[in-house]
Amino acid sequence: MTLLDRYLKGETLEVYDDLYALGQEALNPSNFIQTDLILKETFQRVKFNLDIIYKELKNINYLFVSNIKHDWQKPLLPPDPNVDLLLSEVKFKIKTGGHIPLSLEYFYRIVGSCNFCWDWESNPDIPWEGADPIDIPPITTLLSDLIYDDYDRDDILLGGDYLQKDNVSGSCYNIQLTPSVSVDSLFLHENWDIPFIEYLRITFDNCGFSMADQSDYDDLDTFCDRVRPLLKEI
């Protein structure tokens, strides 16, 4: 049974544990066919889940950003038609710092971007404060933050944390750069030090809000209980 067969059978956690254990071997030609298929299946599921959650949030009149001035404010945005070129530009900018993981590359190739933050500018009464809605910016936004060609950090900014999303001064979520290309890398914050795919897994377990299980909102619990069975495991 191949790794993909096992993934499709439901062994999603175990398959990624095996991919992580393979390390660089997961990228060797003999193994990469399976690695590629698993990543494609994973991020097709990510896209499916985001579409479902977006639809369900719309059904309860959740207030997404309405006065959209920038692409990063859009709840869902498909992959940029120039994603390959933009990824090449990102890689060139960060070459002295390291490599972005394949997980982020596949996110941009298959999903695009998402922003499920409440529109606090239109209505400051945020219903689920601190629940941390998913917000992964477009690759164009990521690229615009990489000003210098001699980037020497070992991580890159991926977005504001749960406080910033609620219009409160906070810190940032970053993704770790790696010395060589890897399947995945760490999603970094004072609350997180876990692989990016694991962060997405936790977020979907919480129906788009990574800290829903740490919040005390009955209506959010009700939303998650109803939506969770509609989502696919990653």
DOVO-802272 format. One line per 5 residues: number of its first residue (from 1); their letters; for each residue x, y, z of C-alpha. Coordinates in Angstrom, 1 decimal, padded with zeros to 4 digits. Layout:
// residues N
NUM> a> X Y Z  ... .
This chain:
// residues 234
1> mtlld> 000.0 000.0 000.0  001.4 003.4 -001.0  001.6 006.4 001.2  -001.1 008.0 -000.9  -003.3 004.9 -000.5 .
6> rylkg> -002.9 005.2 003.3  -003.6 008.9 003.2  -006.8 008.3 001.2  -007.7 005.5 003.6  -007.6 008.0 006.5 .
11> etlev> -004.1 007.7 007.9  -003.4 011.4 007.5  -001.4 011.9 010.6  000.6 008.7 010.2  001.5 009.5 006.6 .
16> yddly> 002.8 012.9 007.5  004.8 011.5 010.4  006.4 009.1 007.8  007.1 012.0 005.4  008.7 014.0 008.1 .
21> algqe> 010.8 011.0 009.2  012.0 010.6 005.6  013.5 014.1 005.7  015.3 014.9 002.4  014.6 011.4 001.2 .
26> alnps> 011.0 012.5 000.6  012.3 014.7 -002.2  014.3 012.0 -004.0  012.8 011.1 -007.4  011.9 007.6 -006.2 .
31> nfiqt> 009.8 009.0 -003.3  008.8 012.4 -004.7  006.0 011.0 -006.8  004.2 010.0 -003.7  005.2 013.2 -001.8 .
36> dlilk> 003.8 015.3 -004.6  000.5 013.4 -004.8  000.0 013.6 -001.0  000.7 017.4 -000.9  -001.7 017.9 -003.9 .
41> etfqr> -004.4 015.9 -002.1  -003.8 017.7 001.1  -004.2 021.2 -000.3  -007.1 020.2 -002.5  -008.7 019.3 000.8 .
46> vkfnl> -007.6 022.6 002.4  -009.3 024.4 -000.5  -012.4 022.3 -000.1  -012.6 023.0 003.7  -012.1 026.8 003.2 .
51> diiyk> -014.9 026.9 000.7  -017.2 025.0 003.1  -016.4 027.2 006.1  -016.7 030.4 004.0  -020.2 029.3 002.8 .
56> elkni> -021.3 028.4 006.3  -020.0 031.7 007.8  -021.9 033.5 005.1  -025.0 031.6 006.1  -024.9 033.0 009.6 .
61> nylfv> -024.2 036.5 008.3  -020.6 036.6 009.5  -019.2 040.0 008.6  -016.2 039.6 006.3  -014.3 042.7 005.2 .
66> snikh> -016.8 044.6 003.0  -014.9 047.7 001.8  -012.1 045.8 000.1  -009.2 047.9 -001.0  -006.5 045.2 -001.2 .
71> dwqkp> -006.3 041.5 -002.3  -005.3 040.4 001.2  -008.6 041.6 002.6  -010.6 039.2 000.4  -012.1 036.2 002.2 .
76> llppd> -011.0 033.8 -000.6  -008.7 034.4 -003.5  -007.8 031.7 -006.1  -004.1 031.1 -007.0  -002.5 033.9 -008.8 .
81> pnvdl> -002.2 033.2 -012.5  001.5 034.1 -012.2  002.1 032.0 -009.1  005.1 030.1 -010.6  006.9 033.4 -011.4 .
86> llsev> 006.0 034.9 -008.0  007.3 031.8 -006.2  010.5 032.1 -008.1  010.8 035.8 -007.0  010.2 034.9 -003.4 .
91> kfkik> 012.8 032.2 -003.6  015.3 034.6 -005.0  014.6 037.2 -002.4  015.1 034.8 000.5  018.0 032.8 -000.9 .
96> tgghi> 020.4 033.9 001.7  018.0 033.1 004.5  016.9 029.7 003.4  013.9 028.0 001.6  010.2 028.1 002.1 .
101> plsle> 008.6 024.7 002.6  006.8 022.8 -000.1  003.6 023.0 002.0  003.5 026.8 001.6  004.3 026.5 -002.1 .
106> yfyri> 001.4 024.1 -002.6  -000.9 026.3 -000.6  -000.2 029.1 -003.1  -000.4 026.9 -006.1  -003.7 025.1 -005.2 .
111> vgscn> -005.5 027.3 -002.6  -004.4 030.9 -003.2  -005.2 032.9 -000.1  -007.8 033.4 002.6  -008.9 036.0 005.2 .
116> fcwdw> -011.7 035.0 007.5  -011.2 038.0 009.9  -014.2 039.9 011.1  -014.7 043.3 009.6  -014.0 045.2 012.8 .
121> esnpd> -013.8 048.6 010.9  -017.4 048.3 010.0  -018.6 046.7 013.2  -016.2 046.7 016.2  -018.3 044.2 018.1 .
126> ipweg> -016.3 041.1 017.2  -018.4 038.1 018.1  -015.6 035.6 018.8  -012.7 037.6 020.1  -009.4 035.6 020.4 .
131> adpid> -010.7 032.7 018.3  -008.1 033.4 015.7  -009.7 033.2 012.2  -007.5 031.8 009.5  -005.7 034.4 007.5 .
136> ippit> -003.0 033.4 004.9  -002.1 036.4 002.7  -001.7 036.3 -001.1  001.7 035.5 -002.4  001.9 039.1 -003.8 .
141> tllsd> 001.5 040.4 -000.3  004.2 038.0 001.0  006.5 039.2 -001.8  005.9 042.9 -001.2  007.2 042.4 002.4 .
146> liydd> 010.5 041.0 001.1  012.1 044.4 000.4  015.7 043.4 000.2  017.5 040.8 -002.0  019.9 039.9 000.8 .
151> ydrdd> 017.3 038.6 003.2  019.1 037.1 006.1  016.4 036.1 008.5  015.5 032.4 009.0  011.8 033.0 008.9 .
156> illgg> 009.3 035.1 007.0  006.2 037.0 008.1  003.0 035.1 007.2  000.4 037.3 009.0  -000.8 038.9 012.2 .
161> dylqk> -001.6 036.9 015.3  -004.9 036.4 017.0  -004.6 039.8 018.7  -003.9 041.8 015.6  -006.8 040.1 013.9 .
166> dnvsg> -009.0 041.6 016.6  -007.5 045.1 016.2  -005.3 044.7 019.3  -001.6 045.2 019.3  000.0 041.7 019.1 .
171> scyni> 002.8 039.9 017.4  003.1 037.9 014.2  002.9 034.4 012.8  006.0 033.5 010.9  007.0 030.4 008.9 .
176> qltps> 010.5 029.0 009.3  012.9 028.9 006.4  015.0 025.8 006.1  018.6 025.2 005.0  017.4 023.0 002.1 .
181> vsvds> 014.0 022.4 000.5  011.7 020.5 002.8  008.2 019.1 002.8  007.1 021.3 005.7  008.5 023.7 008.3 .
186> lflhe> 007.5 025.3 011.5  004.7 027.8 012.0  006.2 030.1 014.6  004.6 032.2 017.4  004.7 032.3 021.2 .
191> nwdip> 001.6 030.0 021.1  002.8 027.8 018.2  005.9 025.9 017.3  004.4 023.3 015.0  004.5 022.3 011.3 .
196> fieyl> 002.5 024.5 009.0  000.3 021.5 008.0  -000.4 020.8 011.7  -001.5 024.4 012.2  -003.9 024.0 009.3 .
201> ritfd> -005.1 020.7 010.8  -005.8 022.3 014.1  -007.5 025.2 012.4  -009.9 022.9 010.5  -010.6 020.9 013.7 .
206> ncgfs> -011.8 024.3 014.9  -013.7 025.1 011.7  -011.5 028.0 010.6  -010.7 029.4 014.0  -007.5 027.9 015.5 .
211> madqs> -008.4 028.8 019.1  -012.1 028.1 019.0  -011.5 025.2 021.4  -009.9 027.7 023.9  -012.7 030.2 023.6 .
216> dyddl> -015.9 030.3 025.6  -018.6 031.1 023.0  -021.6 028.8 022.9  -022.6 030.0 019.4  -019.0 029.2 018.1 .
221> dtfcd> -019.2 025.8 019.6  -022.6 025.3 017.9  -021.1 026.4 014.6  -018.2 024.0 014.9  -020.4 021.1 015.9 .
226> rvrpl> -022.4 021.7 012.8  -019.6 022.4 010.3  -016.9 020.0 011.5  -018.6 016.9 010.0  -018.6 018.6 006.6 .
231> lkei> -014.8 019.0 006.4  -012.1 016.7 005.2  -009.3 015.5 007.3  -005.8 016.7 006.2 .
